[in-house]
């Protein structure tokens, strides 16, 4: 029973990350539908932002 609680708590701790990543994927996909070059720029901005976020203390 404790293992189920542990799995549930882990999922609940990371659910906002899932929604953020899903939203970024949707934005990038929509940008690629508009223009390929704009999509590449969108990926660059997203990767830069994720890299910056991960380097914060």
C-alpha positions in Angstrom: 0.0 0.0 0.0 2.9 2.4 0.8 4.3 1.8 -2.7 1.0 3.0 -4.3 1.1 6.1 -2.1 4.7 6.8 -3.1 3.9 6.4 -6.9 0.8 8.6 -6.5 2.8 11.3 -4.6 5.6 11.2 -7.3 3.1 11.7 -10.1 1.4 14.6 -8.2 4.7 16.2 -7.6 5.5 16.3 -11.3 2.1 16.9 -12.9 2.8 20.6 -13.5 6.0 19.7 -15.4 4.0 17.4 -17.6 1.5 20.2 -18.4 4.3 22.8 -19.1 6.1 20.4 -21.5 2.8 19.5 -23.2 2.1 23.2 -23.7 5.5 23.9 -25.1 5.1 21.0 -27.6 1.8 22.4 -28.7 3.3 25.8 -29.3 6.2 24.4 -31.2 3.9 22.2 -33.4 1.6 25.2 -34.2 4.7 27.3 -35.1 6.0 24.6 -37.4 2.6 24.6 -39.1 3.0 28.3 -39.8 6.6 28.2 -41.0 9.5 25.8 -40.7 12.1 28.6 -39.9 9.8 30.1 -37.3 9.4 26.6 -35.7 13.2 26.2 -35.5 13.4 29.6 -33.8 10.7 28.5 -31.4 12.6 25.3 -30.5 15.7 27.4 -30.0 13.9 29.7 -27.6 12.3 26.9 -25.7 15.6 25.0 -25.3 17.4 28.2 -24.2 14.7 28.8 -21.6 14.9 25.3 -20.3 18.6 25.5 -20.1 18.4 28.8 -18.3 15.8 27.4 -15.9 18.0 24.4 -15.1 21.0 26.5 -14.3 19.2 28.6 -11.7 20.2 27.7 -8.1 
